Amino acid sequence: MYAFDATTSAYASSTASGAGGTYAMLLSAGSYKLYVQPRTTGYPDQWYGGPTPHVVTISTSDQSCEHISPAPTPPPPPLTHR
């Protein structure tokens, strides 16, 4: 997972998944957009929140978790025979 400044898009931090596919990342106070690369079949690389990324805001006194669940790749449309 990668974190980018929500305003400037500057790279802020990154981390790899741990056992069971969990992520942990330390970030300074600010607002971030997260890009997830699950490296798991059926789960595409994607912004947290999809095409319109969700902004995660961390305050100076914050020690919280943001729980992220990647969305699986949608199934292909059915084939039609003409």
BELJOKA-V762627 format. One record per residue. N is the residue number from 1. OMEGA is omega in whole degrees, 0 to 359 (999 if undefined). Layout:
# BELJOKA-V762627
{{N;OMEGA} {N;OMEGA}}
This chain:
# BELJOKA-V762627
{{1;179} {2;176} {3;179} {4;177} {5;184} {6;182} {7;186} {8;185} {9;178} {10;177} {11;180} {12;184} {13;174} {14;179} {15;175} {16;179} {17;177} {18;179} {19;179} {20;177} {21;179} {22;179} {23;172} {24;182} {25;175} {26;180} {27;174} {28;177} {29;180} {30;179} {31;187} {32;167} {33;183} {34;177} {35;186} {36;174} {37;187} {38;182} {39;179} {40;179} {41;179} {42;179} {43;183} {44;169} {45;185} {46;170} {47;173} {48;184} {49;178} {50;184} {51;174} {52;187} {53;175} {54;179} {55;177} {56;181} {57;180} {58;179} {59;182} {60;181} {61;186} {62;170} {63;187} {64;177} {65;171} {66;181} {67;184} {68;176} {69;178} {70;178} {71;178} {72;176} {73;179} {74;180} {75;178} {76;179} {77;180} {78;178} {79;177} {80;180} {81;179} {82;999}}
